[in-house]
Amino acid sequence: AIRLGESPLAISQTAGQGEVFHLAVSGNRLYAAENAAGLGIYEIGPESRLTEIGRLSVPGRSVKQVTCPPPGRFALFHCGGSEVFLADVGDPSRPSVVTRDAQVGLFYGDQLVPEMLGGRYLVAFWQRSGPAWYDVGGEKPFYAGNTPDEQLFSFTDGACLLGERLLIVQRGKLHLLDPGEMRNVRKLPAYGLPDRRLAGRPTTDGRLLALSRRPDRHVEVLDISNLEAPRLLREYGLPGHPGACAFWKGRLVIPAGYAGLLVGREAP
């Protein structure tokens, strides 16, 4: 665990059973995608110390990313690059897979949306078929459908929560989807810059939007307080390959691969 501030400080460290690829926090629980060791479930105690309280293994598969937003009954995770699983983690000592799904395309990282939409949907952004909606509002989750496009989606695109809607990057533009939206993307309004193609994994705090392009080692930050007229504020070329960014007190936080965790000194 890292305490953010003027000088980020490591305050606790826990060894997983496998290689830790991704983490998600829901209340006082932490979910760890631990590759071949499966999905680790930990209780967050005083001073951010972790105690393992459950584990879900998928034989022959490697868990790469996980999300489990409140109320924390169901976790969505993907194994390898081509399949997602939904697990009931309400009782962390007895987690179980309740359904699995595969759409068109692959996962290249940061393609599960961390939050729940509309009080019932978890979203996986498939590389070619785009946003897939998984309904977790009842006792058994199920695949509800996807938001298609006449042009296939790209590995450079992604999705994140903006207010109560899903913001996606597609064809160099931004689009907003209502929860469960399944109309063709071409029928929806598009927002962007007149002289620039937008691409990357998006993250927003409601005013600022960060687009992270891991292959290009590039991050750009836009002001989207007026989505109809977004403004490019800054862009960064990095020595490491960045994952999806975050915002902390208006400051940009970049997980930059071998370059470490980068925290902006001021708001962009």
C-alpha positions in Angstrom: 0.0 0.0 0.0 1.2 3.5 -0.9 0.3 6.7 1.0 0.1 9.5 -1.6 1.4 12.9 -0.8 4.3 15.2 -1.7 6.5 12.2 -1.3 4.6 8.9 -1.9 5.4 6.5 1.0 5.1 2.7 1.1 3.2 1.8 4.3 2.6 -2.0 4.0 3.6 -4.9 1.8 2.0 -8.3 1.3 3.2 -11.2 -0.7 0.6 -12.8 -2.9 0.5 -16.5 -3.8 1.2 -15.6 -7.5 2.2 -12.7 -9.7 -0.1 -9.8 -8.9 -1.3 -8.2 -12.1 -4.2 -6.1 -10.8 -6.0 -5.0 -7.7 -9.5 -3.8 -6.8 -10.8 -2.4 -3.5 -14.4 -2.7 -2.3 -15.1 -1.5 1.2 -12.6 -3.2 3.5 -11.8 -5.9 1.0 -9.0 -6.1 -1.6 -9.3 -8.4 -4.6 -6.0 -9.4 -6.3 -5.6 -10.9 -9.8 -2.8 -13.3 -9.1 -2.2 -14.9 -12.4 -2.1 -18.7 -12.1 -2.8 -18.5 -8.3 -6.3 -17.2 -9.1 -8.3 -14.5 -7.5 -7.0 -13.6 -4.0 -9.5 -12.0 -1.5 -8.0 -10.0 1.4 -9.4 -8.1 4.4 -7.8 -4.6 4.8 -6.9 -4.1 8.4 -5.2 -1.4 10.5 -2.3 0.3 8.8 -3.5 -1.3 5.5 -2.3 -4.7 6.5 -3.8 -7.5 4.5 -5.2 -10.9 5.7 -6.2 -13.5 3.1 -9.8 -14.5 3.7 -10.6 -16.4 0.5 -9.2 -17.5 -2.9 -10.8 -18.6 -6.1 -8.8 -20.7 -8.6 -9.7 -21.4 -12.2 -7.8 -24.5 -13.2 -5.5 -24.0 -16.1 -6.3 -20.3 -16.3 -4.5 -17.1 -15.2 -6.5 -14.2 -13.7 -5.3 -10.9 -15.1 -7.7 -8.2 -14.0 -10.6 -7.9 -11.5 -13.3 -5.5 -10.5 -15.8 -5.8 -7.6 -17.6 -2.6 -6.9 -20.0 -2.1 -4.0 -22.1 -3.8 -2.7 -19.4 -6.4 -3.5 -21.6 -9.4 -4.1 -20.2 -10.2 -7.5 -16.7 -9.9 -9.0 -16.0 -9.6 -12.7 -12.5 -10.9 -13.8 -10.8 -12.0 -17.0 -8.5 -14.9 -17.5 -5.9 -14.6 -20.2 -7.0 -12.5 -23.1 -10.3 -13.9 -24.2 -12.7 -14.8 -21.5 -14.5 -13.2 -18.5 -15.9 -14.8 -15.4 -18.4 -13.6 -12.9 -18.0 -14.9 -9.4 -20.2 -14.8 -6.3 -17.8 -13.5 -3.5 -20.5 -12.6 -1.0 -19.0 -15.2 1.3 -15.3 -14.7 0.7 -14.4 -18.1 2.3 -16.5 -19.8 -0.4 -16.2 -17.9 -3.7 -17.7 -19.5 -6.7 -17.9 -18.9 -10.5 -21.5 -18.4 -11.5 -21.1 -17.7 -15.2 -18.5 -17.1 -17.9 -18.6 -15.3 -21.3 -16.5 -14.6 -24.4 -17.2 -11.9 -26.9 -15.2 -10.8 -30.0 -11.6 -9.7 -29.4 -8.9 -9.8 -26.8 -8.0 -8.1 -23.6 -4.8 -6.0 -23.6 -5.1 -4.6 -20.1 -7.4 -2.2 -18.2 -10.5 -3.2 -20.1 -12.8 -3.8 -17.1 -14.7 -0.8 -15.8 -14.1 -0.5 -12.1 -17.5 0.9 -11.2 -21.1 -0.4 -11.4 -23.5 1.4 -13.8 -27.1 1.9 -13.2 -27.0 0.0 -10.0 -26.8 -3.3 -11.9 -24.3 -3.5 -14.7 -20.6 -4.4 -14.8 -18.8 -3.7 -18.1 -16.0 -5.4 -20.0 -14.7 -3.5 -23.0 -13.8 -6.1 -25.6 -11.1 -5.2 -28.1 -13.3 -5.7 -31.2 -16.9 -5.9 -30.1 -16.8 -3.1 -27.6 -18.7 -2.7 -24.3 -20.4 -5.8 -23.0 -23.0 -5.3 -20.3 -23.3 -7.9 -17.5 -26.4 -7.7 -15.3 -25.6 -8.4 -11.6 -28.9 -7.0 -10.3 -30.4 -10.4 -9.4 -29.4 -13.6 -7.8 -27.5 -14.9 -10.9 -25.5 -12.5 -13.2 -25.9 -12.8 -16.9 -24.7 -11.2 -20.2 -27.3 -8.6 -21.1 -25.9 -7.5 -24.5 -23.3 -5.2 -26.0 -23.1 -1.8 -27.6 -22.2 -2.4 -31.3 -20.6 -0.2 -33.9 -20.5 -0.5 -37.7 -16.7 -0.2 -37.4 -15.0 -2.7 -35.1 -13.5 -1.3 -31.9 -9.7 -1.1 -31.5 -7.2 -2.2 -28.9 -6.3 1.5 -28.4 -9.8 2.2 -27.2 -11.4 1.9 -23.7 -14.2 2.9 -21.3 -14.7 4.6 -17.9 -17.4 6.0 -15.8 -18.4 9.7 -16.2 -21.1 10.6 -13.8 -23.8 8.0 -14.2 -22.9 7.1 -17.8 -20.2 5.2 -19.6 -17.6 7.2 -21.5 -16.0 5.3 -24.4 -13.3 6.1 -26.9 -14.0 5.0 -30.4 -12.9 6.1 -33.9 -10.9 9.0 -32.3 -13.9 10.5 -30.6 -15.7 10.3 -27.2 -19.2 8.9 -26.7 -21.5 8.7 -23.7 -23.7 5.6 -23.1 -26.6 5.2 -20.7 -26.4 2.1 -18.6 -27.4 -0.9 -20.7 -27.2 1.2 -24.0 -27.2 -1.1 -27.0 -27.8 1.2 -29.9 -25.1 1.4 -32.5 -22.4 3.9 -31.5 -22.8 5.7 -34.9 -26.2 6.8 -33.8 -24.8 8.5 -30.6 -23.3 12.0 -30.4 -19.5 12.2 -30.8 -17.2 14.6 -29.0 -13.6 15.4 -29.7 -10.9 17.8 -30.9 -11.1 19.1 -34.5 -7.4 18.4 -35.4 -6.6 15.4 -33.2 -7.6 11.7 -33.0 -8.2 10.6 -29.4 -7.1 7.2 -28.3 -6.2 5.4 -25.2 -7.6 3.9 -21.9 -9.7 6.7 -20.4 -9.9 7.8 -16.7 -11.8 10.9 -15.5 -12.6 12.8 -12.3 -15.5 14.5 -14.0 -13.5 17.6 -15.2 -10.2 16.1 -16.4 -9.8 13.1 -18.7 -6.6 11.2 -19.0 -6.0 8.9 -22.0 -3.2 6.4 -21.5 -1.6 4.6 -24.5 0.6 1.9 -23.2 2.3 0.9 -26.5 3.2 4.5 -27.3 4.3 5.3 -23.7 2.1 8.3 -23.9 -0.5 10.0 -21.7 -2.6 13.1 -22.6 -4.9 15.1 -20.3 -8.0 17.0 -21.5 -10.4 19.4 -19.8 -13.9 17.9 -20.5 -15.9 20.2 -18.2 -17.6 21.2 -21.5 -17.7 17.9 -23.3 -18.9 19.6 -26.5 -15.6 21.6 -26.6 -12.9 19.5 -24.9 -9.4 21.1 -24.5 -6.0 19.4 -24.6 -4.1 20.5 -21.5 -1.0 18.4 -21.3 0.7 15.4 -22.8 3.5 13.3 -21.5 6.0 11.0 -23.1 7.1 8.4 -20.5 10.1 6.1 -20.1 7.8 3.3 -19.0 4.6 1.8 -20.4 1.6 3.4 -18.6 -1.6 1.6 -17.5 -4.9 3.3 -16.8 -4.4 6.5 -14.8 -6.1 7.8 -11.7 -6.8 11.2 -10.1 -6.0 12.1 -6.5 -7.0 15.5 -5.2 -7.0 16.8 -8.8 -3.5 15.5 -9.4 -2.7 12.9 -12.1 -1.5 9.5 -10.9 0.2 7.3 -13.6 1.2 3.6 -13.1 4.2 3.8 -15.5 5.5 0.3 -15.6 9.3 0.2 -15.0 9.3 3.9 -14.4 7.3 3.4 -11.2 4.3 5.2 -9.8 4.2 8.9 -11.0 2.2 11.5 -9.1 1.7 15.0 -10.5 3.0 17.9 -8.4 0.0 20.0 -9.3 -3.4 19.7 -11.0 -3.0 19.7 -14.8 
